[in-house]
Amino acid sequence: MWDSPYLGNFLSGQLVLADAVARDLGLATHLVLAQGALGQPWLAELDRPHLSWSILPGRGRRTRLRHLERVVREHRGAIVHSHFTEADLEAAVVARRCRTRCVWQMHTGFRTYSARQRAKDLFKVRIVGRRVDRLVAVSDWVASLARERGFPANRVVVLPNAIVLDRFARLPDRTAARARFGLPPDAHVALALAWWPEVKGADVVVDALRRLSADPDGSPPIGLLVGEERLDEFLQKALPEEVPWLRRTRFVEDAAWLYAAADVFVSASRHEGYSYAVGEALACGLPVLLTDIDGTRFYADAPGAFVFNVDDSEGLAARLADLLADPDRQALGAANRSWAHDHLGIDRWCSRMTALYRQLL
């Protein structure tokens, strides 16, 4: 269901997995993409001998079911693997009709378990989900949530996300990156991905930057916030007038440019399944400040990663000021880059996923 304008780490990882599946299992891969994928420039990256793709119709469940069933039968599908929940039910129904294996992958969750969600789970999880062969959870806390929702514990597999490190093997020139985003070459820059402001804690980041900008004795950092329409709407309300300590930009095709422009990465998220962005920042050699939440707690083991409390803009401001003043900041970033290469590589992730496929087959 990927329809981003950019390939991103998720789909880059799926392409690496497709190569591994062809090499290790002798299977081709067919990607079923969302409507928004039509016309995207990254479709050219899918031109591989063992890879094909199609677009899932958006005209109702029956039409989607017919498309998926046709794809599975035409390609003699061995495993149906769904991501991002939107087509989970259709994937399970079609897999059952075609007598093939089905995997659901759960990328995120929710803090509160509402009565409405419980009612939906009565059907999706406790009836259809029990027929799914495996549920892949991207972190321990997501696995715990899956079991709470009713998935059989013996079918839940924890497989943490990985980063396609080759995307960051060579970073853009820092000066050129600063110029691209209109940043002064000598300023301190804090980068935050705020495309979903309420979840990503954009208000916390902005308030922390505002606090630092009010310090008459300090050298306030500039915040570089990344997002699309949702971020625009948030900033129009939070900062109706332009301020010198904030820049915003849309996503770019090569995310390495964003990390190359920054001195530190900030994740103020209120919840995450398992953040790609924090892993990418570590891989690019940035010190990281992150909230103490389940979805990013694994990253706190990195030598240059420091936690602060959720919604604590004052604590974030203090942490950010200390980190930017730390003479060992660059060394911390270099240590993070090494840690990322030791812990976040895609090869081991592919090996575990292909092993899961082999077990099901």
N, C-alpha and C positions, 0 to 999 in steps of 0.2 A: 504493500500500500504506500510505497514511497513516491511522493510527488514534489519534493523540494526542487528548487531551481539548480541545486548543486549536488554533486555526487555524494559528498559528505562521508563521514567515517562508516556509517551503517552500510550504505550500499557498496562502498569500497570493500568492506569486509565480506559482503556477500559475493563479490566477484572473486576475492581470494579463496573463499570457501568453494565456489564453483570449480575453480582450478583444482583444489584438493580433492573434491568429490570425483572429478573426472580421472585424476591420476590414481587415487587410492581405491575407488570403488567401481570405476568404469561406467559411471552414470553421467548423463548430461543434466543440465539444470534449465528449467523454464521459469522465468520470473513473471508473475502476474502483478502488474503495476496499476496504480490509481490513475484516474482520468487526467489529473494534473501533470502526469509524466509526458503526455503527448507534446511533441515539439521541443522538449528539453534538450540542450546541447549534449548532455552526458549520455544520451541514448547511443551515441557513436561508440562509447566505451563498452557497450554490450555486444559488439560485433566480434564474437569468438566462436570457434568451431563447435564447442560443447555447450553453447548458451543460446537460448531463444527467449522471446518475451511476447507478451500480449497485454492489452489494456482491459481491466475489469469494467464491464458496463455499469453505468450508474442508474439504471432504469428499473430498479426493484429487485427484490430477492430472487424471484423466479428466473429473471434474465441472467442474474449473476450466477445462479446455480447452473443454468444451462451452459454458460461460458466455461465455468470451472470444470464441469463434467466432460465437456468436449475436449478441453485441454488435457485433462488427465488421461482420457481414453486414447486420444491421438498420439500422445507421447509415451503411452504405456507407463504411466506414473507409478513409481515404487513407493514414494513417500510424499505426502502433502504437508508442507510446513508453513504455518501462518504467523504473521507478525502484526503487532499494533492493534489487535483485538477486533478491528472493524469487520473482517471477513472470517472470524473464527468459526462461527456457526456454519457458514456455507462450506468451509474447508472440511469440517467434521462430517457433515452430511454427505458431501461428495466422496470423501474417502471411504465412508461406509458403503455407499452405492457401488463404488468401483472395487471394493474389497482390497483396499490398500491401507498403508499405515498413515497415521496422522500425528503431527507434533504441533502443539501450540507453544509460542514463545511469549512470555510475559515480561515486558520491559519496564513497567512501572506499576504504581499502585496508588492508594489513597489513604490518608490518615484516619478519616472517619468512615465507619461502615454503616451507611444509612439504611433505613428500612426499605427505601426504593432499591438500593443496590442489592440488599438481601433478597428482595422479591425477584429481581432479574436473575440472580444467581441460582434460584430454585430451579430454573429451566436451563440456563446456559451451563452452569457448573455441575449441578447435582444430577442432571439427566443427560445432557449431551456431553459434558466434560468427562463424565465417567467412562465414556466410550473412546476417549482420546488416549493414544498409546503412551505419550509422554507430554508433560508440561515442563518446558525449560524456563527456569527463573534466572534472571541476570544477577541476583544477589541473594544472600541468605534471608534478608528481611522480606524480599519479594516471595521467596519460597514459603516462608512462614505465613505470609498473607494468603498465598494460594491454598495452603492446607486449611487455614481458617475459613476460607470461602467454600471448602468442601471437596477440593481435589484429593483423590486418594494419595496418601503420603508415599506409597511405593512407586508412584508414577511421576513424582516431582523430582526433577534433576536441577541442581544448581550449577550453572555455567556462567561465570562472570564475563562481562563484555571485555573486548580487547581493542587495542588501537593499531591501525595500519601504520606502523612507524615509518615505512618508506616515504609516506607523504611529507614527513618532516626531517628527512635525512639532511637536506640542505635548506637552511632558512634564508629568506630574502635579506638584503642589506638593511640594517636598522635605519639608516638615514633615509633611504628610499621609502621604507615602510612608513616612517613618520610623515614624510612629505605626502604620501598617498592619502593619508587620513587627516591632513591639515594640522598636524601636531608639531609643536616647537621641538627642535632637535635636542635641546638640553633640559626639557621638562621631565618630571617624574610622571609616569603614565600607569594608571590602574585599568586593566581590561576586565569587562564583565559582559557575559552574554545574557541579554535581558529580553529575549524575544517573547517570552510569556511573563510579563512584569509581575503579576500576582504571585506566581509560583517561584520565579527566579529571584524574588526579593529586590526588584529594581528600586523600590522606595527606600529600602535599607541602605543600598549603595549610595543613592543620591543624598540621603540624610547624612551619611558618614562623610561624604565629600563636602557637603555644605558646612559641617562642623570644622573640618580641616581648613576650609577656605576662610573661616572667620578668625583663625589664629593669627594675630598680628606679627608674631615672632617666627612663624613657620614659613615653609616654602610649599604651598598647597599643591598636591598632585592634580593632574587632569584625569578625569574619568572618561574612558572610551567605552560607550555602551553600544552593543550590537543588537539589532532587532529590525522588525518590519513594521506593519501597520499598528499592531498592538502597542509597540513601544512608542510610536508617534502619538497615539491617543493618550498614553500615560504621561508623557512629557508635556503635552499641551496643557494638562491639568496641573501637574506637579511644578512645572517651570514654564509658565506662560511667557516669560521674558528670557532672552538669551543670557547665559552666564559664562564667564571666561574659563571656569574650571570643569566644563563638560563638553564632550564631543559625542556625536552619535553617528553610526554608520549602518548600512545594511550589510547582510552577509555577503561574502565574496567567494568566488569560485575556489580559490586556494586559501584555506584558513591560515596557512603559515604566515601570511602577510599580517594578520591581526596579532598573532603572538609575537612576531618580530618587532612590532611597534611598541610593545609594552615592557614595563619593568616588573610588574606583578600581576597575577591573575586573581580575581575575586569571584567566589561562588557563594552568593548569599541565599541560596535556594531554601525554601521551606520544606520541600520534599523532592526526592529524586528516586528513580528506580536504580540507576547506575550511570553516573554522568560521564559521557564521552568527553565533554569540554575540559573537565579537570584533568583527565588523562592526557589529552592533547597538550594542555599547558605544561604539564610535567615533562612530556616528551620534547617540548620546545625549549626546555631549560629555564622555565620561569618559577620563582617562588610562588606559593599558592596560599591564599587565605580562604577557608571554607567553613561553612556552618557544620555544627556537630549533629549531623543527621544520619540515619541508617544508610541512605543511598550513596553517601560519599565517604563514610567512615573508613573504608578500606584504604583510601588515598592518604589518610592521616599518618600512615606508616612511612611515607616518603620523608626524607631528611629535611626538606625545605617546605613542608606543608604544615600550616598552623590553623587551629580551629578557633571559632568564636561562637557564641550562642545565637540561636535563631532569633531574628528580629532585634538584635542588639546592635544598633547603629553606632552607639557610643563605644562599645567594645571593638567593633570593626574599625572605627576611626583610630583608636589607640593602637591596635595591632598594625594597621596600615602605616601609621606614622613611624612606629618602631622599626618595621621591616624596611621601609624606604631609607631610614637613617642607618641601617645596619651595614658596616663596612664589609661584611662577609656575604652580602646579598647575592652577588654573582656566583660565589662558590656554592651557595645553597642551590641556586638554579642549576648549576652544572651537576651537582649531586642528584638533583631531581631527574635530570635527563638520563643519567646512568641508571637510576632506580627504575624509571619507566622502561628502559630497554631490558632490564632484568625481570620485570613483573608483568608487563602489559602487552607483550608481543602477540601477533595474530597467529603465529604458527602453532603454538600449543593449543590455542582455542580451536583452530581447525582440526587438529588431531583429536581432540575430545568430541567435537561434533561429528566427525566422520566415524569415530568409534561408536557413538550413539546410533547413528544410521545403520552401521554394520550390525549392531545388536538387534535392532528392529527388523532388519532384513533376514 
